[in-house]
Amino acid sequence: MEAFKKDLATHFQLLKVEGGRFAEEENISVGKDGRRLLFIKAFYGRRPYWKEWVELFHIEPEFFGSPLEDELYRILAKYFRRVFVEYYEDTQTLRELKAGKEPQETRLGSKLRALGYRSFRDWYYPEGWMEGGYKLQAER
C-alpha cells in the first residue's frame, strides 16, 4: 500500500523495506534521525478472504510515551483495522496488565481506543509460542 508508506515516510525514516512471506506483506524497519525505533510487519489484505493487519515489534523503550508513538498510531489507524503492538518494553502497559487491568484500559489500549479501536485482546501467551512476544491486539 503505497499511500501508507508515503504517509509513514513523512514522519519517519523507512530504513529498510522488503517483501514478506506473501505478495501482500512487507517488512519495514522504521527510524528517526538515523536510529531504528521499531519493525513493522504490514499485511495489506487479500480480498475477499483476508483483511489487512499490521504488527509492531522490537520496539525501542523510548518510543513508548513519546510524540512519535501517537503519530505512528494515528497513521496506522488510517490504513489498518487490526493492529498488534508488542508491549514488552512498554513498562506501564505491562505493569497494568499484570495488575489485572483490562487491555483497553491500559496506557496503550487507551491510545488505540481513542483512535476508534473497540475490540482488544492481550496476547500474553501467543498461540503455539511461535508468534513472538507479548502483544496487544486491537480491532475496529
Residue, then its C-alpha position, 0 to 999 in steps of 0.5 A: m500500500e503505497a499511500f501508507k508508506k508515503d504517509l509513514a515516510t513523512h514522519f519517519q525514516l523507512l530504513k529498510v523495506e522488503g517483501g514478506r512471506f506473501a505478495e501482500e506483506e512487507n517488512i519495514s524497519v522504521g527510524k528517526d534521525g538515523r536510529r531504528l525505533l521499531f519493525i513493522k510487519a504490514f499485511y495489506g489484505r487479500r480480498p475477499y478472504w483476508k483483511e489487512w493487519v499490521e504488527l509492531f515489534h522490537i520496539e525501542p523503550e523510548f518510543f513508548g510515551s513519546p510524540l512519535e508513538d501517537e503519530l505512528y498510531r494515528i497513521l496506522a489507524k488510517y490504513f489498518r483495522r487490526v493492529f498488534v503492538e508488542y508491549y514488552e518494553d512498554t513498562q506501564t502497559l505491562r505493569e497494568l496488565k499484570a495488575g489485572k487491568e483490562p487491555q483497553e484500559t491500559r496506557l496503550g489500549s487507551k491510545l488505540r481506543a481513542l483512535g476508534y479501536r473497540s475490540f482488544r485482546d492481550w496476547y500474553y501467551p501467543e498461540g503455539w509460542m511461535e508468534g513472538g512476544y507479548k502483544l496487544q491486539a486491537e480491532r475496529 
